[in-house]
Amino acid sequence: MQCTSLCKLDMSSCTGCGNGIVEGTELCDGPDLAGANCEGPGFDSGTLICDSPCGLDLSQCGTCGDSQVAPGEVCDGSAVTGLVGCLFF
């Protein structure tokens, strides 16, 4: 098992992947993330995905305070997306 350049764990050397149940050395299997989330690997927002073959895809995880708007964030420092301005009623 190793980390790829896309921040995914390459589990191609593992076996038994694909039945939707985490078994043996698998970190995840389909929708079963074995309780893992983005906060576990050191991020604080986003959605953890189980990628084939049974590796954790961290590409949708983010860290607040890195000045980059990540999934689950609408702003980060001076970086703002989707907001036009303030409205007060």
PyMOL Python script that loads the backbone (N, CA, C, O; Angstrom):
from pymol import cmd

cmd.read_pdbstr("""\
ATOM      1  N   MET A   1       0.849  -1.161   0.000  1.00  0.00           N
ATOM      2  CA  MET A   1       0.000   0.000   0.000  1.00  0.00           C
ATOM      3  C   MET A   1       0.899   1.230   0.000  1.00  0.00           C
ATOM      4  O   MET A   1       1.888   1.291   0.730  1.00  0.00           O
ATOM      5  N   GLN A   2       0.532   2.231  -0.849  1.00  0.00           N
ATOM      6  CA  GLN A   2       1.282   3.476  -0.879  1.00  0.00           C
ATOM      7  C   GLN A   2       0.372   4.621  -1.288  1.00  0.00           C
ATOM      8  O   GLN A   2      -0.716   4.391  -1.815  1.00  0.00           O
ATOM      9  N   CYS A   3       0.805   5.851  -1.053  1.00  0.00           N
ATOM     10  CA  CYS A   3       0.033   7.033  -1.404  1.00  0.00           C
ATOM     11  C   CYS A   3       0.380   7.426  -2.833  1.00  0.00           C
ATOM     12  O   CYS A   3       1.555   7.495  -3.191  1.00  0.00           O
ATOM     13  N   THR A   4      -0.647   7.687  -3.658  1.00  0.00           N
ATOM     14  CA  THR A   4      -0.419   8.086  -5.039  1.00  0.00           C
ATOM     15  C   THR A   4      -0.239   9.599  -5.123  1.00  0.00           C
ATOM     16  O   THR A   4      -0.428  10.301  -4.129  1.00  0.00           O
ATOM     17  N   SER A   5       0.121  10.100  -6.289  1.00  0.00           N
ATOM     18  CA  SER A   5       0.306  11.532  -6.490  1.00  0.00           C
ATOM     19  C   SER A   5      -1.003  12.309  -6.385  1.00  0.00           C
ATOM     20  O   SER A   5      -0.982  13.534  -6.266  1.00  0.00           O
ATOM     21  N   LEU A   6      -2.138  11.620  -6.427  1.00  0.00           N
ATOM     22  CA  LEU A   6      -3.449  12.258  -6.288  1.00  0.00           C
ATOM     23  C   LEU A   6      -3.978  12.149  -4.865  1.00  0.00           C
ATOM     24  O   LEU A   6      -5.178  12.306  -4.641  1.00  0.00           O
ATOM     25  N   CYS A   7      -3.109  11.886  -3.908  1.00  0.00           N
ATOM     26  CA  CYS A   7      -3.474  11.756  -2.487  1.00  0.00           C
ATOM     27  C   CYS A   7      -4.500  10.654  -2.252  1.00  0.00           C
ATOM     28  O   CYS A   7      -5.425  10.816  -1.456  1.00  0.00           O
ATOM     29  N   LYS A   8      -4.333   9.549  -2.939  1.00  0.00           N
ATOM     30  CA  LYS A   8      -5.172   8.379  -2.746  1.00  0.00           C
ATOM     31  C   LYS A   8      -4.281   7.239  -2.289  1.00  0.00           C
ATOM     32  O   LYS A   8      -3.123   7.140  -2.694  1.00  0.00           O
ATOM     33  N   LEU A   9      -4.826   6.385  -1.446  1.00  0.00           N
ATOM     34  CA  LEU A   9      -4.056   5.218  -1.035  1.00  0.00           C
ATOM     35  C   LEU A   9      -4.239   4.122  -2.074  1.00  0.00           C
ATOM     36  O   LEU A   9      -5.365   3.708  -2.351  1.00  0.00           O
ATOM     37  N   ASP A  10      -3.156   3.658  -2.640  1.00  0.00           N
ATOM     38  CA  ASP A  10      -3.191   2.595  -3.633  1.00  0.00           C
ATOM     39  C   ASP A  10      -3.248   1.258  -2.917  1.00  0.00           C
ATOM     40  O   ASP A  10      -2.267   0.817  -2.320  1.00  0.00           O
ATOM     41  N   MET A  11      -4.402   0.621  -2.982  1.00  0.00           N
ATOM     42  CA  MET A  11      -4.609  -0.651  -2.316  1.00  0.00           C
ATOM     43  C   MET A  11      -4.619  -1.811  -3.317  1.00  0.00           C
ATOM     44  O   MET A  11      -5.159  -2.879  -3.028  1.00  0.00           O
ATOM     45  N   SER A  12      -4.022  -1.598  -4.492  1.00  0.00           N
ATOM     46  CA  SER A  12      -4.085  -2.610  -5.543  1.00  0.00           C
ATOM     47  C   SER A  12      -3.449  -3.934  -5.133  1.00  0.00           C
ATOM     48  O   SER A  12      -3.759  -4.969  -5.723  1.00  0.00           O
ATOM     49  N   SER A  13      -2.579  -3.923  -4.148  1.00  0.00           N
ATOM     50  CA  SER A  13      -1.962  -5.177  -3.710  1.00  0.00           C
ATOM     51  C   SER A  13      -2.836  -5.914  -2.692  1.00  0.00           C
ATOM     52  O   SER A  13      -2.505  -7.027  -2.284  1.00  0.00           O
ATOM     53  N   CYS A  14      -3.943  -5.302  -2.282  1.00  0.00           N
ATOM     54  CA  CYS A  14      -4.842  -5.932  -1.307  1.00  0.00           C
ATOM     55  C   CYS A  14      -5.865  -6.823  -2.028  1.00  0.00           C
ATOM     56  O   CYS A  14      -6.143  -6.620  -3.210  1.00  0.00           O
ATOM     57  N   THR A  15      -6.411  -7.788  -1.327  1.00  0.00           N
ATOM     58  CA  THR A  15      -7.396  -8.685  -1.923  1.00  0.00           C
ATOM     59  C   THR A  15      -8.705  -8.624  -1.157  1.00  0.00           C
ATOM     60  O   THR A  15      -8.736  -8.145  -0.023  1.00  0.00           O
ATOM     61  N   GLY A  16      -9.782  -9.098  -1.757  1.00  0.00           N
ATOM     62  CA  GLY A  16     -11.083  -9.160  -1.115  1.00  0.00           C
ATOM     63  C   GLY A  16     -11.875  -7.871  -1.226  1.00  0.00           C
ATOM     64  O   GLY A  16     -12.895  -7.719  -0.554  1.00  0.00           O
ATOM     65  N   CYS A  17     -11.446  -6.971  -2.029  1.00  0.00           N
ATOM     66  CA  CYS A  17     -12.105  -5.677  -2.162  1.00  0.00           C
ATOM     67  C   CYS A  17     -13.302  -5.776  -3.095  1.00  0.00           C
ATOM     68  O   CYS A  17     -13.281  -6.499  -4.092  1.00  0.00           O
ATOM     69  N   GLY A  18     -14.358  -5.023  -2.744  1.00  0.00           N
ATOM     70  CA  GLY A  18     -15.489  -4.934  -3.655  1.00  0.00           C
ATOM     71  C   GLY A  18     -16.785  -5.517  -3.147  1.00  0.00           C
ATOM     72  O   GLY A  18     -17.788  -5.469  -3.858  1.00  0.00           O
ATOM     73  N   ASN A  19     -16.810  -6.075  -1.926  1.00  0.00           N
ATOM     74  CA  ASN A  19     -18.052  -6.667  -1.435  1.00  0.00           C
ATOM     75  C   ASN A  19     -18.821  -5.721  -0.509  1.00  0.00           C
ATOM     76  O   ASN A  19     -19.843  -6.115   0.053  1.00  0.00           O
ATOM     77  N   GLY A  20     -18.344  -4.471  -0.340  1.00  0.00           N
ATOM     78  CA  GLY A  20     -19.043  -3.486   0.479  1.00  0.00           C
ATOM     79  C   GLY A  20     -18.826  -3.628   1.973  1.00  0.00           C
ATOM     80  O   GLY A  20     -19.466  -2.927   2.757  1.00  0.00           O
ATOM     81  N   ILE A  21     -17.937  -4.522   2.383  1.00  0.00           N
ATOM     82  CA  ILE A  21     -17.657  -4.745   3.803  1.00  0.00           C
ATOM     83  C   ILE A  21     -16.150  -4.661   4.013  1.00  0.00           C
ATOM     84  O   ILE A  21     -15.387  -5.344   3.329  1.00  0.00           O
ATOM     85  N   VAL A  22     -15.717  -3.820   4.961  1.00  0.00           N
ATOM     86  CA  VAL A  22     -14.291  -3.707   5.261  1.00  0.00           C
ATOM     87  C   VAL A  22     -13.829  -4.981   5.951  1.00  0.00           C
ATOM     88  O   VAL A  22     -14.363  -5.374   6.988  1.00  0.00           O
ATOM     89  N   GLU A  23     -12.822  -5.622   5.351  1.00  0.00           N
ATOM     90  CA  GLU A  23     -12.285  -6.877   5.887  1.00  0.00           C
ATOM     91  C   GLU A  23     -10.766  -6.854   5.806  1.00  0.00           C
ATOM     92  O   GLU A  23     -10.196  -6.193   4.938  1.00  0.00           O
ATOM     93  N   GLY A  24     -10.127  -7.558   6.689  1.00  0.00           N
ATOM     94  CA  GLY A  24      -8.670  -7.718   6.653  1.00  0.00           C
ATOM     95  C   GLY A  24      -7.946  -6.389   6.696  1.00  0.00           C
ATOM     96  O   GLY A  24      -8.151  -5.600   7.618  1.00  0.00           O
ATOM     97  N   THR A  25      -7.099  -6.133   5.706  1.00  0.00           N
ATOM     98  CA  THR A  25      -6.289  -4.919   5.675  1.00  0.00           C
ATOM     99  C   THR A  25      -6.946  -3.766   4.924  1.00  0.00           C
ATOM    100  O   THR A  25      -6.325  -2.718   4.751  1.00  0.00           O
ATOM    101  N   GLU A  26      -8.192  -3.935   4.473  1.00  0.00           N
ATOM    102  CA  GLU A  26      -8.877  -2.867   3.742  1.00  0.00           C
ATOM    103  C   GLU A  26      -9.130  -1.660   4.651  1.00  0.00           C
ATOM    104  O   GLU A  26      -9.474  -1.819   5.823  1.00  0.00           O
ATOM    105  N   LEU A  27      -8.959  -0.462   4.105  1.00  0.00           N
ATOM    106  CA  LEU A  27      -9.271   0.760   4.830  1.00  0.00           C
ATOM    107  C   LEU A  27     -10.734   1.150   4.634  1.00  0.00           C
ATOM    108  O   LEU A  27     -11.325   1.822   5.479  1.00  0.00           O
ATOM    109  N   CYS A  28     -11.308   0.725   3.517  1.00  0.00           N
ATOM    110  CA  CYS A  28     -12.700   0.989   3.195  1.00  0.00           C
ATOM    111  C   CYS A  28     -13.110  -0.016   2.118  1.00  0.00           C
ATOM    112  O   CYS A  28     -12.274  -0.712   1.541  1.00  0.00           O
ATOM    113  N   ASP A  29     -14.412  -0.073   1.866  1.00  0.00           N
ATOM    114  CA  ASP A  29     -14.914  -0.940   0.799  1.00  0.00           C
ATOM    115  C   ASP A  29     -16.270  -0.397   0.376  1.00  0.00           C
ATOM    116  O   ASP A  29     -17.267  -0.589   1.073  1.00  0.00           O
ATOM    117  N   GLY A  30     -16.306   0.281  -0.768  1.00  0.00           N
ATOM    118  CA  GLY A  30     -17.542   0.899  -1.244  1.00  0.00           C
ATOM    119  C   GLY A  30     -18.020   1.953  -0.258  1.00  0.00           C
ATOM    120  O   GLY A  30     -17.251   2.834   0.126  1.00  0.00           O
ATOM    121  N   PRO A  31     -19.288   1.874   0.159  1.00  0.00           N
ATOM    122  CA  PRO A  31     -19.811   2.874   1.090  1.00  0.00           C
ATOM    123  C   PRO A  31     -19.323   2.687   2.534  1.00  0.00           C
ATOM    124  O   PRO A  31     -19.492   3.585   3.359  1.00  0.00           O
ATOM    125  N   ASP A  32     -18.730   1.549   2.843  1.00  0.00           N
ATOM    126  CA  ASP A  32     -18.247   1.268   4.201  1.00  0.00           C
ATOM    127  C   ASP A  32     -16.870   1.910   4.389  1.00  0.00           C
ATOM    128  O   ASP A  32     -15.867   1.418   3.872  1.00  0.00           O
ATOM    129  N   LEU A  33     -16.838   3.017   5.138  1.00  0.00           N
ATOM    130  CA  LEU A  33     -15.585   3.727   5.395  1.00  0.00           C
ATOM    131  C   LEU A  33     -14.971   3.343   6.735  1.00  0.00           C
ATOM    132  O   LEU A  33     -13.990   3.947   7.170  1.00  0.00           O
ATOM    133  N   ALA A  34     -15.549   2.343   7.388  1.00  0.00           N
ATOM    134  CA  ALA A  34     -15.053   1.857   8.687  1.00  0.00           C
ATOM    135  C   ALA A  34     -14.934   2.989   9.703  1.00  0.00           C
ATOM    136  O   ALA A  34     -14.026   2.994  10.534  1.00  0.00           O
ATOM    137  N   GLY A  35     -15.855   3.946   9.632  1.00  0.00           N
ATOM    138  CA  GLY A  35     -15.861   5.055  10.573  1.00  0.00           C
ATOM    139  C   GLY A  35     -14.900   6.182  10.246  1.00  0.00           C
ATOM    140  O   GLY A  35     -14.840   7.169  10.978  1.00  0.00           O
ATOM    141  N   ALA A  36     -14.152   6.058   9.171  1.00  0.00           N
ATOM    142  CA  ALA A  36     -13.175   7.089   8.799  1.00  0.00           C
ATOM    143  C   ALA A  36     -13.882   8.323   8.244  1.00  0.00           C
ATOM    144  O   ALA A  36     -14.984   8.223   7.705  1.00  0.00           O
ATOM    145  N   ASN A  37     -13.249   9.477   8.376  1.00  0.00           N
ATOM    146  CA  ASN A  37     -13.735  10.717   7.781  1.00  0.00           C
ATOM    147  C   ASN A  37     -12.532  11.617   7.513  1.00  0.00           C
ATOM    148  O   ASN A  37     -11.401  11.255   7.839  1.00  0.00           O
ATOM    149  N   CYS A  38     -12.767  12.770   6.930  1.00  0.00           N
ATOM    150  CA  CYS A  38     -11.658  13.668   6.603  1.00  0.00           C
ATOM    151  C   CYS A  38     -10.900  14.138   7.834  1.00  0.00           C
ATOM    152  O   CYS A  38      -9.704  14.418   7.750  1.00  0.00           O
ATOM    153  N   GLU A  39     -11.568  14.229   8.968  1.00  0.00           N
ATOM    154  CA  GLU A  39     -10.907  14.700  10.166  1.00  0.00           C
ATOM    155  C   GLU A  39      -9.835  13.722  10.652  1.00  0.00           C
ATOM    156  O   GLU A  39      -8.862  14.144  11.276  1.00  0.00           O
ATOM    157  N   GLY A  40      -9.991  12.451  10.383  1.00  0.00           N
ATOM    158  CA  GLY A  40      -9.014  11.459  10.807  1.00  0.00           C
ATOM    159  C   GLY A  40      -7.654  11.629  10.165  1.00  0.00           C
ATOM    160  O   GLY A  40      -6.644  11.586  10.868  1.00  0.00           O
ATOM    161  N   PRO A  41      -7.585  11.826   8.828  1.00  0.00           N
ATOM    162  CA  PRO A  41      -6.279  11.983   8.179  1.00  0.00           C
ATOM    163  C   PRO A  41      -5.650  13.371   8.318  1.00  0.00           C
ATOM    164  O   PRO A  41      -4.656  13.657   7.650  1.00  0.00           O
ATOM    165  N   GLY A  42      -6.203  14.240   9.170  1.00  0.00           N
ATOM    166  CA  GLY A  42      -5.590  15.541   9.397  1.00  0.00           C
ATOM    167  C   GLY A  42      -6.262  16.710   8.719  1.00  0.00           C
ATOM    168  O   GLY A  42      -5.759  17.831   8.805  1.00  0.00           O
ATOM    169  N   PHE A  43      -7.370  16.496   8.053  1.00  0.00           N
ATOM    170  CA  PHE A  43      -8.130  17.586   7.462  1.00  0.00           C
ATOM    171  C   PHE A  43      -9.238  17.971   8.430  1.00  0.00           C
ATOM    172  O   PHE A  43      -9.444  17.296   9.439  1.00  0.00           O
ATOM    173  N   ASP A  44      -9.956  19.059   8.130  1.00  0.00           N
ATOM    174  CA  ASP A  44     -11.049  19.434   9.014  1.00  0.00           C
ATOM    175  C   ASP A  44     -12.373  19.652   8.295  1.00  0.00           C
ATOM    176  O   ASP A  44     -13.344  20.084   8.916  1.00  0.00           O
ATOM    177  N   SER A  45     -12.433  19.361   7.000  1.00  0.00           N
ATOM    178  CA  SER A  45     -13.684  19.495   6.265  1.00  0.00           C
ATOM    179  C   SER A  45     -13.649  18.617   5.026  1.00  0.00           C
ATOM    180  O   SER A  45     -12.600  18.099   4.644  1.00  0.00           O
ATOM    181  N   GLY A  46     -14.805  18.460   4.408  1.00  0.00           N
ATOM    182  CA  GLY A  46     -14.892  17.712   3.164  1.00  0.00           C
ATOM    183  C   GLY A  46     -15.497  16.335   3.331  1.00  0.00           C
ATOM    184  O   GLY A  46     -15.994  15.974   4.398  1.00  0.00           O
ATOM    185  N   THR A  47     -15.443  15.574   2.243  1.00  0.00           N
ATOM    186  CA  THR A  47     -16.046  14.251   2.191  1.00  0.00           C
ATOM    187  C   THR A  47     -15.006  13.212   1.808  1.00  0.00           C
ATOM    188  O   THR A  47     -14.370  13.312   0.759  1.00  0.00           O
ATOM    189  N   LEU A  48     -14.840  12.231   2.653  1.00  0.00           N
ATOM    190  CA  LEU A  48     -13.923  11.132   2.373  1.00  0.00           C
ATOM    191  C   LEU A  48     -14.623  10.131   1.466  1.00  0.00           C
ATOM    192  O   LEU A  48     -15.795   9.815   1.677  1.00  0.00           O
ATOM    193  N   ILE A  49     -13.929   9.639   0.480  1.00  0.00           N
ATOM    194  CA  ILE A  49     -14.497   8.718  -0.509  1.00  0.00           C
ATOM    195  C   ILE A  49     -13.666   7.444  -0.547  1.00  0.00           C
ATOM    196  O   ILE A  49     -12.440   7.490  -0.450  1.00  0.00           O
ATOM    197  N   CYS A  50     -14.339   6.310  -0.689  1.00  0.00           N
ATOM    198  CA  CYS A  50     -13.633   5.050  -0.897  1.00  0.00           C
ATOM    199  C   CYS A  50     -13.487   4.845  -2.392  1.00  0.00           C
ATOM    200  O   CYS A  50     -14.476   4.721  -3.114  1.00  0.00           O
ATOM    201  N   ASP A  51     -12.262   4.811  -2.843  1.00  0.00           N
ATOM    202  CA  ASP A  51     -11.985   4.665  -4.259  1.00  0.00           C
ATOM    203  C   ASP A  51     -11.597   3.223  -4.547  1.00  0.00           C
ATOM    204  O   ASP A  51     -11.195   2.489  -3.644  1.00  0.00           O
ATOM    205  N   SER A  52     -11.713   2.831  -5.767  1.00  0.00           N
ATOM    206  CA  SER A  52     -11.337   1.480  -6.146  1.00  0.00           C
ATOM    207  C   SER A  52      -9.830   1.444  -6.343  1.00  0.00           C
ATOM    208  O   SER A  52      -9.318   2.366  -6.977  1.00  0.00           O
ATOM    209  N   PRO A  53      -9.100   0.502  -5.877  1.00  0.00           N
ATOM    210  CA  PRO A  53      -9.539  -0.662  -5.113  1.00  0.00           C
ATOM    211  C   PRO A  53      -9.376  -0.473  -3.597  1.00  0.00           C
ATOM    212  O   PRO A  53      -8.285  -0.651  -3.054  1.00  0.00           O
ATOM    213  N   CYS A  54     -10.449  -0.120  -2.943  1.00  0.00           N
ATOM    214  CA  CYS A  54     -10.523  -0.041  -1.480  1.00  0.00           C
ATOM    215  C   CYS A  54      -9.470   0.869  -0.844  1.00  0.00           C
ATOM    216  O   CYS A  54      -8.887   0.535   0.187  1.00  0.00           O
ATOM    217  N   GLY A  55      -9.240   2.009  -1.468  1.00  0.00           N
ATOM    218  CA  GLY A  55      -8.327   3.006  -0.925  1.00  0.00           C
ATOM    219  C   GLY A  55      -9.081   4.277  -0.589  1.00  0.00           C
ATOM    220  O   GLY A  55     -10.113   4.565  -1.195  1.00  0.00           O
ATOM    221  N   LEU A  56      -8.585   5.033   0.359  1.00  0.00           N
ATOM    222  CA  LEU A  56      -9.227   6.276   0.763  1.00  0.00           C
ATOM    223  C   LEU A  56      -8.802   7.411  -0.160  1.00  0.00           C
ATOM    224  O   LEU A  56      -7.612   7.682  -0.324  1.00  0.00           O
ATOM    225  N   ASP A  57      -9.793   8.074  -0.762  1.00  0.00           N
ATOM    226  CA  ASP A  57      -9.568   9.206  -1.655  1.00  0.00           C
ATOM    227  C   ASP A  57      -9.700  10.479  -0.827  1.00  0.00           C
ATOM    228  O   ASP A  57     -10.801  10.827  -0.399  1.00  0.00           O
ATOM    229  N   LEU A  58      -8.597  11.171  -0.600  1.00  0.00           N
ATOM    230  CA  LEU A  58      -8.559  12.371   0.224  1.00  0.00           C
ATOM    231  C   LEU A  58      -8.742  13.648  -0.582  1.00  0.00           C
ATOM    232  O   LEU A  58      -8.683  14.738  -0.013  1.00  0.00           O
ATOM    233  N   SER A  59      -8.963  13.545  -1.901  1.00  0.00           N
ATOM    234  CA  SER A  59      -9.000  14.720  -2.764  1.00  0.00           C
ATOM    235  C   SER A  59     -10.150  15.668  -2.454  1.00  0.00           C
ATOM    236  O   SER A  59     -10.079  16.838  -2.830  1.00  0.00           O
ATOM    237  N   GLN A  60     -11.198  15.221  -1.790  1.00  0.00           N
ATOM    238  CA  GLN A  60     -12.329  16.078  -1.442  1.00  0.00           C
ATOM    239  C   GLN A  60     -12.253  16.570   0.005  1.00  0.00           C
ATOM    240  O   GLN A  60     -13.210  17.163   0.504  1.00  0.00           O
ATOM    241  N   CYS A  61     -11.136  16.333   0.677  1.00  0.00           N
ATOM    242  CA  CYS A  61     -10.926  16.807   2.048  1.00  0.00           C
ATOM    243  C   CYS A  61     -10.191  18.139   2.003  1.00  0.00           C
ATOM    244  O   CYS A  61      -9.430  18.396   1.070  1.00  0.00           O
ATOM    245  N   GLY A  62     -10.410  18.982   2.997  1.00  0.00           N
ATOM    246  CA  GLY A  62      -9.760  20.285   3.023  1.00  0.00           C
ATOM    247  C   GLY A  62      -9.325  20.666   4.426  1.00  0.00           C
ATOM    248  O   GLY A  62      -9.638  19.986   5.403  1.00  0.00           O
ATOM    249  N   THR A  63      -8.592  21.779   4.502  1.00  0.00           N
ATOM    250  CA  THR A  63      -8.116  22.287   5.780  1.00  0.00           C
ATOM    251  C   THR A  63      -8.428  23.775   5.846  1.00  0.00           C
ATOM    252  O   THR A  63      -7.943  24.555   5.027  1.00  0.00           O
ATOM    253  N   CYS A  64      -9.224  24.159   6.807  1.00  0.00           N
ATOM    254  CA  CYS A  64      -9.534  25.569   6.996  1.00  0.00           C
ATOM    255  C   CYS A  64      -8.272  26.299   7.463  1.00  0.00           C
ATOM    256  O   CYS A  64      -7.587  25.850   8.383  1.00  0.00           O
ATOM    257  N   GLY A  65      -7.983  27.409   6.827  1.00  0.00           N
ATOM    258  CA  GLY A  65      -6.806  28.190   7.197  1.00  0.00           C
ATOM    259  C   GLY A  65      -5.682  28.094   6.195  1.00  0.00           C
ATOM    260  O   GLY A  65      -4.626  28.695   6.395  1.00  0.00           O
ATOM    261  N   ASP A  66      -5.888  27.334   5.093  1.00  0.00           N
ATOM    262  CA  ASP A  66      -4.837  27.219   4.094  1.00  0.00           C
ATOM    263  C   ASP A  66      -5.050  28.166   2.909  1.00  0.00           C
ATOM    264  O   ASP A  66      -4.338  28.083   1.908  1.00  0.00           O
ATOM    265  N   SER A  67      -6.041  29.074   3.027  1.00  0.00           N
ATOM    266  CA  SER A  67      -6.365  30.079   2.002  1.00  0.00           C
ATOM    267  C   SER A  67      -6.845  29.473   0.688  1.00  0.00           C
ATOM    268  O   SER A  67      -6.776  30.128  -0.352  1.00  0.00           O
ATOM    269  N   GLN A  68      -7.327  28.244   0.718  1.00  0.00           N
ATOM    270  CA  GLN A  68      -7.903  27.601  -0.456  1.00  0.00           C
ATOM    271  C   GLN A  68      -9.275  27.063  -0.076  1.00  0.00           C
ATOM    272  O   GLN A  68      -9.404  26.296   0.878  1.00  0.00           O
ATOM    273  N   VAL A  69     -10.302  27.468  -0.824  1.00  0.00           N
ATOM    274  CA  VAL A  69     -11.656  27.006  -0.543  1.00  0.00           C
ATOM    275  C   VAL A  69     -11.764  25.546  -0.973  1.00  0.00           C
ATOM    276  O   VAL A  69     -11.625  25.221  -2.152  1.00  0.00           O
ATOM    277  N   ALA A  70     -12.014  24.673   0.000  1.00  0.00           N
ATOM    278  CA  ALA A  70     -12.108  23.231  -0.235  1.00  0.00           C
ATOM    279  C   ALA A  70     -13.572  22.809  -0.130  1.00  0.00           C
ATOM    280  O   ALA A  70     -14.404  23.583   0.342  1.00  0.00           O
ATOM    281  N   PRO A  71     -13.896  21.583  -0.566  1.00  0.00           N
ATOM    282  CA  PRO A  71     -15.269  21.094  -0.400  1.00  0.00           C
ATOM    283  C   PRO A  71     -15.716  21.227   1.053  1.00  0.00           C
ATOM    284  O   PRO A  71     -14.982  20.878   1.978  1.00  0.00           O
ATOM    285  N   GLY A  72     -16.935  21.739   1.236  1.00  0.00           N
ATOM    286  CA  GLY A  72     -17.463  21.936   2.575  1.00  0.00           C
ATOM    287  C   GLY A  72     -17.178  23.319   3.141  1.00  0.00           C
ATOM    288  O   GLY A  72     -17.698  23.672   4.199  1.00  0.00           O
ATOM    289  N   GLU A  73     -16.350  24.115   2.443  1.00  0.00           N
ATOM    290  CA  GLU A  73     -16.038  25.474   2.871  1.00  0.00           C
ATOM    291  C   GLU A  73     -16.634  26.466   1.872  1.00  0.00           C
ATOM    292  O   GLU A  73     -16.664  26.180   0.675  1.00  0.00           O
ATOM    293  N   VAL A  74     -17.104  27.612   2.330  1.00  0.00           N
ATOM    294  CA  VAL A  74     -17.539  28.675   1.420  1.00  0.00           C
ATOM    295  C   VAL A  74     -16.502  29.791   1.369  1.00  0.00           C
ATOM    296  O   VAL A  74     -16.545  30.653   0.491  1.00  0.00           O
ATOM    297  N   CYS A  75     -15.580  29.765   2.310  1.00  0.00           N
ATOM    298  CA  CYS A  75     -14.483  30.719   2.298  1.00  0.00           C
ATOM    299  C   CYS A  75     -13.317  30.116   3.084  1.00  0.00           C
ATOM    300  O   CYS A  75     -13.475  29.149   3.830  1.00  0.00           O
ATOM    301  N   ASP A  76     -12.143  30.719   2.890  1.00  0.00           N
ATOM    302  CA  ASP A  76     -10.962  30.323   3.650  1.00  0.00           C
ATOM    303  C   ASP A  76      -9.989  31.493   3.612  1.00  0.00           C
ATOM    304  O   ASP A  76      -9.345  31.743   2.593  1.00  0.00           O
ATOM    305  N   GLY A  77      -9.886  32.197   4.711  1.00  0.00           N
ATOM    306  CA  GLY A  77      -9.068  33.411   4.738  1.00  0.00           C
ATOM    307  C   GLY A  77      -9.664  34.448   3.809  1.00  0.00           C
ATOM    308  O   GLY A  77     -10.843  34.780   3.933  1.00  0.00           O
ATOM    309  N   SER A  78      -8.875  34.968   2.880  1.00  0.00           N
ATOM    310  CA  SER A  78      -9.378  35.962   1.931  1.00  0.00           C
ATOM    311  C   SER A  78     -10.019  35.325   0.708  1.00  0.00           C
ATOM    312  O   SER A  78     -10.601  36.037  -0.111  1.00  0.00           O
ATOM    313  N   ALA A  79      -9.933  34.019   0.558  1.00  0.00           N
ATOM    314  CA  ALA A  79     -10.556  33.321  -0.571  1.00  0.00           C
ATOM    315  C   ALA A  79     -12.032  33.086  -0.273  1.00  0.00           C
ATOM    316  O   ALA A  79     -12.375  32.472   0.737  1.00  0.00           O
ATOM    317  N   VAL A  80     -12.907  33.576  -1.157  1.00  0.00           N
ATOM    318  CA  VAL A  80     -14.353  33.447  -0.985  1.00  0.00           C
ATOM    319  C   VAL A  80     -14.959  33.010  -2.313  1.00  0.00           C
ATOM    320  O   VAL A  80     -14.626  33.560  -3.363  1.00  0.00           O
ATOM    321  N   THR A  81     -15.850  32.019  -2.267  1.00  0.00           N
ATOM    322  CA  THR A  81     -16.552  31.615  -3.482  1.00  0.00           C
ATOM    323  C   THR A  81     -18.043  31.587  -3.235  1.00  0.00           C
ATOM    324  O   THR A  81     -18.491  31.275  -2.131  1.00  0.00           O
ATOM    325  N   GLY A  82     -18.808  31.911  -4.251  1.00  0.00           N
ATOM    326  CA  GLY A  82     -20.258  31.814  -4.182  1.00  0.00           C
ATOM    327  C   GLY A  82     -20.936  32.906  -3.383  1.00  0.00           C
ATOM    328  O   GLY A  82     -22.162  32.895  -3.264  1.00  0.00           O
ATOM    329  N   LEU A  83     -20.198  33.839  -2.835  1.00  0.00           N
ATOM    330  CA  LEU A  83     -20.802  34.909  -2.056  1.00  0.00           C
ATOM    331  C   LEU A  83     -20.627  36.221  -2.806  1.00  0.00           C
ATOM    332  O   LEU A  83     -19.541  36.531  -3.296  1.00  0.00           O
ATOM    333  N   VAL A  84     -21.712  36.990  -2.889  1.00  0.00           N
ATOM    334  CA  VAL A  84     -21.646  38.261  -3.606  1.00  0.00           C
ATOM    335  C   VAL A  84     -21.441  39.408  -2.651  1.00  0.00           C
ATOM    336  O   VAL A  84     -20.708  40.344  -2.972  1.00  0.00           O
ATOM    337  N   GLY A  85     -22.054  39.372  -1.504  1.00  0.00           N
ATOM    338  CA  GLY A  85     -21.938  40.448  -0.540  1.00  0.00           C
ATOM    339  C   GLY A  85     -22.854  40.185   0.639  1.00  0.00           C
ATOM    340  O   GLY A  85     -23.488  39.133   0.725  1.00  0.00           O
ATOM    341  N   CYS A  86     -22.916  41.127   1.527  1.00  0.00           N
ATOM    342  CA  CYS A  86     -23.743  40.983   2.726  1.00  0.00           C
ATOM    343  C   CYS A  86     -25.110  41.610   2.489  1.00  0.00           C
ATOM    344  O   CYS A  86     -25.219  42.682   1.894  1.00  0.00           O
ATOM    345  N   LEU A  87     -26.134  40.941   2.955  1.00  0.00           N
ATOM    346  CA  LEU A  87     -27.493  41.482   2.911  1.00  0.00           C
ATOM    347  C   LEU A  87     -28.031  41.513   4.320  1.00  0.00           C
ATOM    348  O   LEU A  87     -27.979  40.505   5.025  1.00  0.00           O
ATOM    349  N   PHE A  88     -28.537  42.629   4.735  1.00  0.00           N
ATOM    350  CA  PHE A  88     -29.122  42.753   6.059  1.00  0.00           C
ATOM    351  C   PHE A  88     -30.563  43.195   5.908  1.00  0.00           C
ATOM    352  O   PHE A  88     -30.860  44.081   5.107  1.00  0.00           O
ATOM    353  N   PHE A  89     -31.447  42.601   6.654  1.00  0.00           N
ATOM    354  CA  PHE A  89     -32.869  42.961   6.598  1.00  0.00           C
ATOM    355  C   PHE A  89     -33.295  43.572   7.893  1.00  0.00           C
ATOM    356  O   PHE A  89     -34.458  43.943   8.048  1.00  0.00           O
TER     357      PHE A  89
END
""", "prot")
cmd.dss("prot")
cmd.show_as("cartoon", "prot")
cmd.util.cbc("prot")
cmd.orient("prot")
